[in-house]
Amino acid sequence: MADYKQMYLTLLDATEKAINQLISAQRACEEIYILSAKEEEENKKPISVI
């Protein structure tokens, strides 16, 4: 007889790892976006002449 509990736990573990990997990738992309937006904003600031 198939060990359904083991099958379920194996699938659950793999699903959790995949979700965590996607969350990590999303956070990395958000950080890249935020940093690039800050760089663009800094490049737009006029240079003040005293």
C-alpha positions in Angstrom: 0.0 0.0 0.0 1.2 3.5 -0.8 2.5 5.6 2.0 0.2 8.6 1.5 1.4 10.4 4.5 5.0 10.3 3.2 3.8 11.4 -0.2 1.9 14.3 1.2 4.8 15.4 3.4 7.2 15.2 0.5 5.0 17.3 -1.7 4.3 19.8 1.1 8.0 20.2 1.8 8.8 20.8 -1.9 5.9 23.3 -2.2 7.1 25.2 0.9 10.6 25.4 -0.5 9.3 26.7 -3.9 7.2 29.4 -2.2 10.1 30.5 -0.1 12.3 30.7 -3.1 9.8 32.8 -5.0 9.4 35.1 -2.0 13.2 35.5 -1.8 13.4 36.3 -5.5 10.5 38.9 -5.2 12.3 40.6 -2.3 15.5 40.8 -4.3 13.8 42.3 -7.3 12.0 44.8 -5.0 15.4 45.8 -3.6 16.9 46.3 -7.1 13.9 48.4 -8.1 14.1 50.6 -5.0 17.9 51.1 -5.4 17.5 52.0 -9.1 14.7 54.4 -8.3 16.9 56.1 -5.7 19.8 56.4 -8.2 17.5 57.9 -10.8 16.2 60.4 -8.3 19.7 61.4 -7.3 20.7 61.9 -10.9 17.7 64.2 -11.4 18.6 66.6 -8.6 20.0 69.9 -9.9 23.5 70.8 -8.9 23.3 74.0 -6.8 25.9 76.6 -7.6 27.0 78.8 -4.7 
